[in-house]
Amino acid sequence: MQIKKFILGLTLCMLTTFVFAQETKPVDGKSFGEGVTQGNIQPVAKMETAMGDKKAADMKITGEVVEVCKKKGCWMTLKMPEGESIRVTFKDYAFFMPMDIVGKKVALDGIAKKQTISVETLRHYAEDAHKPAAEVAKITEPKKELAFEAKGVVILN
């Protein structure tokens, strides 16, 4: 009788494992960081709506690269429909992006954020983008913006 209970229990455990197992295939393309798995990837234009009233949310997005840090690829921006862009940084500076991917489509996995960027940080970003000193000096106010901290990125095209 004990062996029948054991076999029944083992069968139930294996069946449960198979039922709840989720296949997490990676997204095809050149991968950086932890990469990105398929499923529930939203266009960057829907990021703020998907966040609702949260200040931060774990999600996957896709979008077109507008700009990449010219020093070493330590950040990039993605195109938004209204002509604005959102800044993407990389978790713990664990990886950097190639600087020749402007215009390419990417998929990202990480944390979407609503944040306020300090004047000092905005000036740093402008200097990284090789903006003229006069343009950097004009930055005098912090800026509220959407941002994304990626733990993985895949270049799709």
Buried (B, 14 or more C-beta within 10 A) or exposed (E): EEEEEEEEEEEEEEEEEEEEEEEEEBBEBBBBBBBBBEEEBBBBBEBBEBBEEEEEBEBBBBBBBBBBBEEEBBBBBBBBEEEEBBBBBBBEEEBBBEBEBEEBBBBBBBBBBBBEBEEEBBBBBBBBBEBEEEEBEEBEEBEEBBBBBBBBBBBBE
